[in-house]
Amino acid sequence: MTNPAAHATTLLELLAPATDGAPGRPPVEVVDIGANPIDGDPPYRPLLDAGGCRVTGFEPQPPALADLIRRAGPHERYLPYAVGDGRAHSLQLCATSGFASLLEPDERQLELLIDFPELARVTGREPVQTSRLDDIAEIEAIDFLKIDIQGGELAVFQAGRRSLARAVAIQTEVGFHRLYRDQPTFADVDLELRAQGFVPHRFVSTRTWPLAPVVWADPLEQDARHLVEADLLYVRDPVTLDRFTDGQLGRLALIADICYRSAGLALRCVLELSARGALDPAAPERYRALARTRLAG
């Protein structure tokens, strides 16, 4: 079986001539907004383990932030800011921490989904001052943004257009069912990201839930599912690869391949780099061989 770490190391070496990161730093700058890993390892974990990225994470909930800091490696840093539109808000704390949001849960919408009224029950409220992505001094660059903040994603994108101007990939949670009052949905997020030059590349995950009164043990459960939300990967439009810098092409290839096993997108980046002379003419075939080896494993 192919060793993921060995694969990542080999790809980093192959693309090294085309990744123009800061001296002494990993080539990819990752920003993680809502870094509490309630759904398991983040998508950039293989890249981080291979020494290919530096992570700046944001988590306003103190217990989750403390845990992230305790477990952080040499290329990770975590900050307590609530990222948003730059204004003061109230953070709704819920019975299940993953439902905490700057938006108020919508009881009528929650009642459609079994268990959701209790999971999203508000247990407290805390005043928070949000920070605009474009105003955070600690962020020097963003290549890859991962964001999951329960309905607040659109506000971050709108207040971060300058910071996202050089980014090549965004993984965002998008909502199809409004769990919160005035929550932007997939349509709103999609319009904003397309306006910034990004297009959907693939669904990373989708979440469906039984419609009440069907419960988990009900024989009808599998046939009673409703689409609630998804994690979606956006990338800077591949039609415009000729406008990318060499560094953007190299970093997108790393993210696409190592984080998402998207060999087709990575190959297009390698082909463009080779055509420019940024990589040697044999690089596309070397990448194909590397990708085939992983498939064989």
C-alpha positions in Angstrom: 0.0 0.0 0.0 1.3 3.5 -0.9 2.5 5.5 2.1 0.6 8.8 2.1 3.6 10.6 3.7 6.0 9.3 1.2 3.7 10.3 -1.7 3.4 13.8 -0.3 7.1 14.1 0.2 7.8 13.0 -3.4 5.2 15.5 -4.8 6.7 18.3 -2.7 10.1 17.6 -4.2 8.7 17.4 -7.7 6.9 20.8 -7.4 9.6 22.5 -5.3 10.9 24.6 -8.3 7.4 26.1 -8.7 6.5 26.9 -5.1 7.7 30.3 -4.1 6.9 30.3 -0.4 8.8 32.4 2.1 12.4 31.1 2.9 12.4 28.6 5.7 8.6 28.2 5.6 6.4 25.4 4.2 5.1 26.5 0.7 1.3 26.5 1.5 -0.3 29.0 3.9 -3.5 27.6 5.3 -6.1 29.6 7.3 -8.6 27.6 9.3 -11.6 29.5 10.6 -13.6 27.5 13.1 -10.6 25.2 13.7 -12.2 23.0 16.4 -11.9 19.5 14.7 -15.3 18.2 15.7 -15.6 16.2 12.5 -12.1 14.6 12.7 -8.9 15.6 11.0 -9.0 18.6 8.7 -8.4 18.0 5.0 -4.9 19.6 5.1 -3.7 17.1 7.7 -1.7 15.0 5.2 0.0 18.2 3.8 0.8 19.4 7.4 2.2 16.0 8.4 4.5 16.2 5.3 5.8 19.6 6.3 4.1 21.2 3.3 1.9 23.9 5.0 1.7 26.3 7.8 -1.6 26.6 9.6 -3.1 29.8 11.2 -6.3 28.7 12.9 -9.1 30.7 14.6 -11.3 29.3 17.4 -13.2 31.6 19.8 -14.4 28.9 22.2 -11.8 28.8 25.0 -11.9 25.0 25.7 -11.5 24.1 22.0 -8.8 26.8 21.6 -6.8 25.5 24.6 -7.0 21.9 23.2 -5.8 23.1 19.8 -2.8 25.0 21.3 -1.9 22.0 23.4 -1.7 19.7 20.4 -0.2 22.2 18.0 2.9 21.2 16.0 5.8 23.5 14.9 3.9 24.8 11.9 0.6 25.5 13.6 -0.6 28.6 15.5 -4.1 29.2 16.9 -5.7 32.5 17.8 -8.9 33.4 19.7 -10.5 35.7 17.2 -14.1 35.3 16.0 -13.8 36.1 12.3 -16.7 37.8 10.7 -17.9 41.2 9.5 -15.9 43.3 12.0 -18.9 44.2 14.2 -20.0 43.2 17.7 -22.3 40.2 17.9 -23.7 37.7 20.4 -22.4 34.1 20.2 -25.2 31.7 20.7 -23.8 28.7 22.8 -25.8 25.6 22.2 -26.3 22.2 23.9 -24.0 20.7 21.2 -20.9 22.8 20.7 -20.9 22.3 16.9 -24.1 24.4 16.7 -22.6 27.5 18.3 -23.2 30.4 16.0 -23.4 34.2 15.7 -26.8 33.6 14.3 -29.9 32.7 16.3 -31.2 29.1 15.8 -34.5 29.0 13.9 -36.9 26.9 16.0 -39.4 26.3 13.1 -36.7 25.0 10.8 -35.1 22.9 13.5 -38.4 21.2 14.3 -38.4 19.6 10.9 -35.3 17.5 11.8 -35.4 14.9 14.5 -33.2 15.7 17.5 -32.2 19.1 16.2 -34.3 21.2 18.6 -32.4 19.7 21.5 -29.0 19.7 19.8 -29.3 23.4 18.9 -30.9 24.5 22.2 -29.3 27.7 23.3 -27.7 27.4 26.7 -26.0 30.8 26.9 -25.0 33.9 25.0 -21.7 35.7 25.0 -20.8 39.1 23.5 -18.1 38.8 20.9 -16.3 41.4 18.7 -15.6 39.9 15.3 -12.5 40.7 13.2 -12.6 41.1 9.4 -10.3 38.7 7.6 -8.8 41.7 5.7 -7.9 43.4 9.0 -6.1 40.5 10.8 -2.4 41.4 11.0 -1.3 37.9 11.7 -2.4 36.7 8.3 0.3 37.4 5.8 -1.1 35.3 3.0 -3.8 32.8 2.3 -3.4 30.0 -0.2 -6.0 27.6 1.2 -8.9 28.6 3.4 -10.9 26.1 5.4 -14.0 27.5 7.1 -16.9 26.1 9.1 -18.7 28.6 11.3 -22.3 27.7 11.2 -23.8 30.2 8.8 -21.2 32.9 9.2 -19.2 32.0 6.1 -20.6 34.6 3.7 -19.8 37.5 6.0 -16.2 36.3 6.2 -15.9 36.1 2.4 -17.4 39.5 1.9 -15.0 41.0 4.5 -12.0 39.2 3.1 -11.9 39.9 -0.6 -8.4 41.4 -0.4 -7.0 38.5 1.6 -8.5 35.9 -0.7 -7.3 37.6 -3.9 -4.3 35.2 -4.2 -5.9 32.1 -2.6 -6.3 29.1 -4.8 -8.7 26.9 -2.8 -11.5 27.2 -0.2 -13.3 24.5 1.6 -16.4 25.9 3.1 -19.5 24.5 4.7 -22.6 25.5 2.8 -26.2 25.3 4.0 -29.2 23.9 2.1 -31.6 24.0 5.0 -31.7 27.2 7.1 -30.9 26.1 10.7 -30.5 29.8 11.8 -32.5 32.9 11.3 -31.4 34.9 8.2 -28.7 32.2 7.5 -27.2 32.6 4.0 -27.5 29.4 2.0 -25.5 27.7 -0.7 -26.9 30.0 -3.4 -25.6 33.1 -1.6 -22.2 31.7 -0.9 -21.8 30.4 -4.4 -22.6 33.8 -6.0 -20.0 35.5 -3.8 -17.2 33.0 -4.4 -17.9 32.9 -8.1 -17.6 36.7 -8.1 -14.2 36.3 -6.5 -13.0 33.9 -9.2 -13.7 30.6 -7.6 -15.8 27.7 -8.9 -17.1 24.5 -7.2 -14.7 21.6 -7.7 -16.2 18.8 -5.6 -18.3 17.9 -2.7 -16.1 16.8 0.2 -19.1 15.6 2.3 -22.8 15.9 2.5 -25.1 15.7 5.6 -28.6 14.5 5.5 -31.0 14.0 8.4 -34.3 12.3 9.0 -37.4 14.5 8.8 -39.4 14.3 12.0 -41.3 12.4 13.3 -39.1 9.6 11.7 -36.4 8.6 14.3 -33.1 6.8 13.8 -34.5 3.3 14.7 -37.5 3.8 12.4 -37.5 1.4 9.4 -38.3 4.5 7.2 -35.1 6.3 8.3 -33.1 5.8 5.2 -36.0 7.0 3.0 -36.8 10.0 5.2 -33.5 11.9 4.8 -33.4 15.7 4.1 -30.4 17.5 2.7 -29.1 19.9 5.4 -25.6 21.0 4.6 -22.3 20.0 2.8 -18.6 20.7 2.8 -17.7 22.0 -0.7 -14.3 22.6 -2.2 -14.0 25.7 -4.4 -10.9 26.3 -6.5 -9.7 29.3 -8.5 -11.3 28.8 -11.9 -9.1 26.3 -13.8 -10.1 28.0 -17.1 -7.8 30.8 -16.0 -4.7 28.7 -15.2 -2.7 30.8 -17.7 -3.2 33.8 -15.4 -1.9 32.0 -12.3 1.6 32.7 -11.0 3.9 29.7 -10.9 3.6 29.7 -7.2 -0.2 29.5 -7.4 -0.1 26.6 -9.8 2.4 24.7 -7.6 0.4 25.3 -4.5 -2.9 24.4 -6.1 -1.4 21.1 -7.4 -0.2 20.3 -3.8 -3.6 21.0 -2.3 -5.6 19.2 -5.0 -3.5 16.1 -4.9 -2.4 15.7 -1.2 -5.6 17.0 0.5 -8.2 15.8 -2.0 -6.7 13.2 -4.3 -7.8 15.3 -7.2 -5.2 14.1 -9.7 -6.9 15.6 -12.8 -6.7 19.2 -11.4 -3.1 18.6 -10.2 -2.1 17.3 -13.6 -3.4 20.4 -15.4 -1.3 22.6 -13.0 1.8 20.5 -13.7 1.2 20.6 -17.4 0.9 24.4 -17.3 4.1 24.7 -15.2 6.0 22.4 -17.6 4.8 24.4 -20.7 6.1 27.6 -19.0 9.5 26.0 -18.3 9.0 26.3 -14.5 9.2 22.5 -14.3 11.2 20.2 -16.6 9.4 18.6 -19.6 9.4 15.2 -17.8 7.4 16.5 -14.9 3.9 15.7 -16.2 4.8 12.0 -16.8 6.6 11.8 -13.4 3.4 13.1 -11.8 1.3 10.6 -13.7 3.5 7.8 -12.5 3.2 9.0 -9.0 -0.6 9.2 -9.2 -0.8 5.8 -10.7 1.3 4.3 -7.9 -1.1 5.6 -5.4 -4.0 4.1 -7.3 -2.3 0.8 -7.5 -1.9 0.9 -3.7 
